[in-house]
Amino acid sequence: MTSQKKTTVPRKIRIEANLLDKQLRAIFSAWGMPEDIIGPTVYTMVETDLRGIDSHGIGMIMRYEEYLQKGLLNIRPNIKTLKETPAVAQITGDAGLGHAPSVKAIEMACDKAEQLGVGIVSVTHSMHHGAVGAYALRAARRGMIGFGCTAAWAHCIPPTRSKDAMFATNPIAFAAPAGKNRHFVMDFATSTVAVGKISIAWFNDRPLPPGWVIDAEGQSVTDPAIAHPLSTRERQGGLTPLGGTEDMSSHKGYGLAAMVEILSTILSGAVYGPALIRRNPEATNTMSGGHFFMALKPEFFREPGDFQNDLDEMIDALHAATPIDPQKPVLVHGDNEWAHFDDRKKNGIPVPLKLLGLIKGVADRAGADFLLGEVSENSHSLWGAH
């Protein structure tokens, strides 16, 4: 009797960045998005996947389709400056995806910092804009210190001691330009984990660690199929604040989430959802989120090159710190993402088969070609800058 070898079906395939770029462009174009909005949106999404932040790249396309189907997404937004002084400005995203107005905002903040040493730009009436670190990194690539944060209508984080979800994941990002080292890039949610990580667990049929998500009674939820609606749509339970529990100092994550809300929505004039619901319990999702960006030019504080040299020394000292486990060296913020960037630029971006099927469904419903079975000969020419 001849024994047959079992064939292992891969759960992920590697797809080149330029092919993901083309697929997103095909879908957005079929939706009617203008080219000047498609460009910064697709670039930011694909670079996010290249840097290993799978929760905020092409995996968001199903959520964006949902916004579009519900009439929440303005596919042809009029992005414009509402107010401006030499140092500060306010931009409206006009209910479109937040990538394009966020690129405009951080570039405007950097332009102002070139002249004044600091530039601050807020964005109002915007939607999800991907990973906020992508915008802080744009500042670092221009030799600036970049800071960004964002808040949205969705309320999925209960404050410490609360059953009621009162904040979105409200992420913070900070980037600083190094000299010989890769740029320092810090980007994290003020929840214990980002909503997209719950989606990734579901895509890969992987249970959640206890403490990421809680139900209305404060009990941990580890099944991603149950946790996902808690982390996105319910008004009780949800993602825990950074810290997890009160005993583990969740009040710090709660405070950071509140700070981000103040800078991103209260300052910009966007909507703080729970306050609107208190005024009108029947209020529906307006998707009027906000973003906040700041750029600082080091040369206004130090002699040219001094900041970068000192930052290099700090990064080198951190890398040289004695690790607890010799097999796990001390890392600096950005190291993991840069490692993913180098690997994925060369070998392609891993996409779970379950996600691939969902993207095909979005493309089919849009009337766009599904391109992710093709092999691209153009190797990542768009994403060369570090």
ZAMARGU-4260 file (C-alpha; in steps of 0.2 Angstrom, whole numbers, plus 5000, padded with zeros to 4 digits):
<rodrens>
0) 5000/5000/5000 | 5008/5016/4995 | 5007/5030/5008 | 5002/5047/5001 | 5011/5063/5007
5) 4999/5076/5014 | 5000/5093/5005 | 5001/5108/5016 | 4991/5122/5010 | 4999/5139/5014
10) 4989/5151/5025 | 4997/5166/5018 | 5005/5171/5001 | 5018/5184/4998 | 5012/5198/4986
15) 5023/5212/4979 | 5020/5230/4985 | 5017/5236/4968 | 5003/5223/4965 | 4994/5228/4981
20) 4996/5246/4975 | 4987/5242/4958 | 4974/5232/4967 | 4969/5246/4979 | 4970/5259/4964
25) 4958/5248/4954 | 4945/5247/4968 | 4946/5265/4973 | 4945/5270/4955 | 4929/5259/4953
30) 4922/5267/4968 | 4924/5284/4959 | 4938/5291/4970 | 4948/5305/4961 | 4966/5302/4957
35) 4973/5315/4968 | 4965/5307/4983 | 4969/5289/4977 | 4988/5293/4977 | 4992/5297/4995
40) 4978/5285/5001 | 4986/5270/4992 | 5004/5275/4995 | 5001/5276/5014 | 4991/5260/5015
45) 5004/5250/5005 | 5019/5257/5015 | 5010/5253/5031 | 5009/5234/5025 | 5027/5235/5020
50) 5032/5241/5038 | 5022/5226/5045 | 5007/5235/5052 | 4995/5223/5044 | 4980/5230/5054
55) 4980/5247/5045 | 4985/5243/5027 | 4975/5233/5013 | 4966/5224/5027 | 4956/5240/5030
60) 4947/5239/5013 | 4932/5229/5019 | 4929/5242/5033 | 4930/5256/5020 | 4918/5247/5008
65) 4906/5246/5023 | 4907/5265/5026 | 4904/5268/5007 | 4889/5256/5007 | 4881/5265/5022
70) 4883/5282/5014 | 4896/5287/5027 | 4911/5289/5015 | 4912/5304/5004 | 4922/5297/4990
75) 4925/5314/4981 | 4930/5325/4996 | 4934/5343/4994 | 4949/5344/5005 | 4953/5362/5009
80) 4961/5374/5022 | 4948/5382/5034 | 4960/5393/5044 | 4978/5397/5043 | 4992/5407/5051
85) 5011/5406/5049 | 5012/5393/5063 | 4995/5384/5063 | 4981/5378/5051 | 4965/5368/5051
90) 4960/5357/5037 | 4943/5348/5033 | 4943/5331/5026 | 4925/5333/5020 | 4920/5316/5026
95) 4933/5307/5015 | 4946/5294/5020 | 4959/5303/5031 | 4975/5298/5022 | 4975/5312/5009
100) 4971/5326/5021 | 4983/5319/5034 | 4997/5319/5021 | 4992/5337/5017 | 4992/5342/5035
105) 5009/5334/5040 | 5017/5342/5024 | 5010/5359/5029 | 5016/5357/5047 | 5033/5353/5040
110) 5033/5368/5028 | 5028/5379/5043 | 5042/5372/5054 | 5055/5376/5040 | 5051/5394/5043
115) 5046/5395/5061 | 5054/5380/5069 | 5036/5373/5073 | 5021/5369/5063 | 5004/5363/5069
120) 4990/5357/5058 | 4973/5349/5064 | 4961/5340/5053 | 4942/5340/5056 | 4927/5330/5048
125) 4939/5316/5043 | 4938/5297/5043 | 4950/5283/5047 | 4968/5287/5040 | 4977/5271/5043
130) 4993/5271/5054 | 4997/5288/5062 | 5015/5283/5062 | 5015/5285/5043 | 5013/5304/5045
135) 5026/5306/5059 | 5038/5296/5048 | 5035/5308/5034 | 5041/5322/5045 | 5057/5313/5050
140) 5061/5310/5032 | 5061/5329/5030 | 5073/5330/5045 | 5059/5335/5057 | 5053/5329/5073
145) 5035/5323/5069 | 5020/5320/5081 | 5003/5315/5077 | 4987/5308/5085 | 4970/5304/5080
150) 4952/5300/5087 | 4936/5294/5079 | 4918/5293/5082 | 4919/5274/5086 | 4919/5271/5105
155) 4927/5255/5109 | 4938/5258/5125 | 4929/5259/5142 | 4938/5271/5154 | 4945/5263/5170
160) 4931/5257/5181 | 4918/5260/5167 | 4907/5248/5158 | 4903/5260/5144 | 4915/5262/5130
165) 4920/5281/5128 | 4935/5282/5117 | 4942/5275/5101 | 4959/5267/5101 | 4966/5285/5100
170) 4984/5281/5094 | 4999/5292/5096 | 5014/5293/5085 | 5031/5301/5087 | 5046/5301/5075
175) 5063/5308/5075 | 5077/5309/5062 | 5092/5300/5065 | 5109/5301/5056 | 5117/5285/5052
180) 5103/5275/5061 | 5086/5272/5054 | 5073/5285/5060 | 5066/5283/5077 | 5047/5279/5075
185) 5035/5276/5089 | 5017/5272/5085 | 5004/5264/5097 | 4986/5264/5102 | 4981/5270/5119
190) 4971/5254/5120 | 4980/5238/5125 | 4980/5233/5107 | 4973/5241/5091 | 4956/5235/5084
195) 4965/5229/5068 | 4974/5216/5079 | 4958/5208/5083 | 4954/5207/5064 | 4971/5199/5061
200) 4968/5186/5074 | 4951/5182/5065 | 4960/5181/5048 | 4972/5169/5055 | 4960/5159/5066
205) 4970/5163/5081 | 4963/5166/5099 | 4966/5182/5108 | 4977/5184/5124 | 4967/5187/5139
210) 4966/5206/5144 | 4965/5213/5126 | 4946/5213/5126 | 4933/5213/5140 | 4914/5211/5139
215) 4901/5222/5148 | 4905/5213/5165 | 4923/5216/5163 | 4927/5198/5159 | 4941/5194/5146
220) 4935/5188/5129 | 4947/5177/5119 | 4937/5172/5104 | 4940/5184/5090 | 4923/5181/5082
225) 4915/5188/5099 | 4928/5201/5102 | 4928/5209/5086 | 4910/5217/5087 | 4915/5222/5105
230) 4930/5231/5099 | 4921/5241/5085 | 4902/5242/5087 | 4896/5240/5105 | 4893/5253/5118
235) 4898/5242/5133 | 4914/5232/5135 | 4928/5233/5122 | 4946/5235/5121 | 4955/5239/5138
240) 4965/5255/5140 | 4984/5253/5139 | 4988/5245/5155 | 4974/5233/5154 | 4967/5233/5172
245) 4966/5246/5186 | 4979/5236/5196 | 4991/5237/5181 | 4988/5256/5179 | 4975/5257/5166
250) 4972/5275/5171 | 4988/5280/5161 | 4980/5273/5145 | 4964/5281/5150 | 4972/5298/5152
255) 4982/5296/5136 | 4966/5292/5127 | 4958/5308/5134 | 4973/5318/5129 | 4972/5312/5111
260) 4953/5315/5111 | 4956/5333/5116 | 4969/5337/5103 | 4961/5328/5089 | 4942/5331/5091
265) 4939/5344/5104 | 4953/5356/5097 | 4948/5353/5078 | 4930/5354/5081 | 4927/5336/5076
270) 4914/5325/5085 | 4916/5317/5102 | 4904/5303/5100 | 4899/5299/5118 | 4895/5318/5121
275) 4884/5318/5105 | 4875/5303/5111 | 4872/5311/5128 | 4863/5325/5119 | 4854/5314/5107
280) 4853/5295/5112 | 4846/5292/5094 | 4862/5300/5086 | 4869/5289/5072 | 4887/5288/5067
285) 4893/5304/5058 | 4911/5298/5056 | 4917/5315/5059 | 4934/5311/5067 | 4949/5322/5069
290) 4968/5322/5068 | 4982/5332/5075 | 5000/5335/5068 | 5015/5344/5074 | 5032/5346/5066
295) 5048/5353/5075 | 5064/5358/5066 | 5079/5352/5076 | 5090/5366/5069 | 5080/5379/5078
300) 5086/5371/5094 | 5103/5364/5090 | 5117/5367/5078 | 5115/5358/5061 | 5118/5339/5064
305) 5120/5340/5083 | 5102/5333/5086 | 5105/5318/5073 | 5122/5314/5081 | 5115/5314/5098
310) 5100/5303/5093 | 5112/5291/5085 | 5122/5290/5101 | 5106/5286/5111 | 5100/5273/5099
315) 5117/5265/5099 | 5118/5265/5118 | 5100/5257/5119 | 5105/5243/5106 | 5121/5240/5117
320) 5111/5238/5133 | 5113/5221/5141 | 5098/5210/5136 | 5089/5199/5149 | 5089/5185/5137
325) 5104/5185/5125 | 5092/5178/5111 | 5082/5194/5112 | 5092/5209/5110 | 5086/5226/5116
330) 5076/5235/5102 | 5073/5253/5098 | 5055/5259/5093 | 5055/5257/5074 | 5067/5242/5073
335) 5053/5229/5070 | 5045/5239/5057 | 5061/5243/5048 | 5065/5224/5048 | 5048/5220/5040
340) 5051/5234/5028 | 5067/5227/5022 | 5060/5209/5021 | 5044/5214/5013 | 5051/5225/5000
345) 5062/5211/4994 | 5051/5196/4997 | 5033/5203/4996 | 5020/5206/5009 | 5012/5191/5017
350) 4993/5191/5014 | 4982/5178/5023 | 4971/5168/5011 | 4956/5172/5021 | 4959/5191/5018
355) 4963/5188/5000 | 4946/5180/4998 | 4938/5196/5006 | 4948/5208/4995 | 4942/5198/4980
360) 4924/5200/4986 | 4927/5219/4987 | 4934/5220/4970 | 4920/5210/4962 | 4907/5221/4970
365) 4916/5236/4964 | 4917/5230/4947 | 4936/5231/4948 | 4948/5218/4941 | 4955/5206/4954
370) 4974/5207/4952 | 4982/5198/4966 | 4984/5181/4957 | 4996/5190/4945 | 5015/5192/4946
375) 5022/5209/4945 | 5038/5212/4936 | 5040/5230/4943 | 5049/5227/4960 | 5043/5240/4973
380) 5050/5255/4964 | 5039/5267/4974 | 5044/5262/4991 | 5063/5265/4992 | 5065/5279/5004
385) 5070/5275/5022
</rodrens>
